[in-house]
Amino acid sequence: MPLKTWTLIDEQQNLIRDRRPLRIGPQDAGTSGDWSVTGHAWQDGLRAGVDGIEVHNGRLAVMVLPTRGMGIHRAVLAGCPELSPLGWKSPVRGPVHPALVDLGEPSGLGWLDGFDELLVRCGLESNGAPEHDPQTGRLRYPLHGRIANRPAHHVTLSVDTDRGEIALRGVVEETRFHFLKLRLTSTIRTQLGSAAFEVLDEVENFSASPATMQLLYHVNFGLPLLDAGSRVVAPAQRVVPRNRRAASGIDTWDSYAAPEPAFEEMVYFLSLWAGPDGQTRVLLKNAHGTRGVSLAWPAAALPCFTLWKNTTSEQDGYVTGLEPGTNFPNPRSFEASRGRVVTLAPGQRQAFALRLEAHATPDEVAAAEAAVSRIAAGRLPQVERQPHPDWCA
């Protein structure tokens, strides 16, 4: 039985796993192994009603949140406490149900009330800083958009025993009557026994009118991987500080300090070189180069890379964000004026892909760093000392 598929959530059939705990394993697919897919709906606190589905490939366990736009809450690598969990410790006690996240509150910062995932998508109408109408002060675009707080209405699980592959697929829509009609179909895929997973996304404009969109993958890491002396390794072509605060730390843009209470975040905008296959990649490694994590993606679809350094105290959210995107997370109107939006004709679809891989040994970290170096091919980045008016609002 090489391929078997289960429907886990189907709004049209009013099916949400009958609200019973989900457990699917080798016996259900007619095979052997130690993989599993489990799921439940939380019943307590801010996360009450949030569906979580954990895909465990026998080595790596990935917790997917259909209720929160198919985001990824945490990942755990077996036998490697120095990397587990992959993610960060937010002061927000999540995963937070979208009903408790007020995206329309006047400051435009309501998105932060639900922010605690390893991987959260920003988009689809907008993905940057809040933007208000200059005449009326009315909020036009909230921080990082709405897709992360839209529940999936259809989720399926597929297990291909011939390929040794588990895939969780969810469909999420960001729509508003009279306005945009965008559909995200996301597949979270992993190989049995692998230390990696892939996010394969497709965004469709299902309107009869053209639309524009933005997408950014906010991938976040804290302790234990992130610590004093940690470093990000990237095939940087150009590095630009977002503001004066970031410019003050430009000489150490790629390294991290220990937690510092009341630290004010620093953000850097980068363009990256791509390899002959069109792929680019970045590595975050610990101070000793013994543990790390890589992101890899097609550079043409996600040409802008944002590095967010928020090395405040652990209690306040010691974290860094590695963020491939279609644009830089400035206010949407600014990015649109620079041509950094994706235009979709009626019915058109745009594909995006991102791979995350954990590195549990010094040799794996060294190999990952060598892969970045091959892309850079000895080319040094152009490092700007001040914000650039074409990149920074």
ABEGO torsion letter per residue (X at the ends): XABBBBBABBAAAGBBGGGBBBBBBAAAAGBBEABBBBBBBBABEAABGBBBBBBBAGABBBBBBAABGGBBABBBBBGBAAAOBBEBBBABBOBBBAAABBAABAAGAAAAAABABABBBBOAABABBBBBBAAAGBBABBBGEAAAABBBABBBBBBBAAAGBBBBBBBBBBBBBGBBBBBBBBBBBBBBGBABBBBBBBBBBABABBBBBBBBBBBBBBOAABBBGBBBBBBBABBBBABAAAAAAAAAAABBBBBBBGBBBBBBBBBBBBBAAGBBBBBBBBAAGABBBBBBBBAAABABBBBBBBBBBAAAGBBBBBBBBABBBBBAAAAAAAGBBBBBBBGBBBBBBBBBBBBABAAAAAAAAAAAAAAAGGBBBBBBABBBAAABX
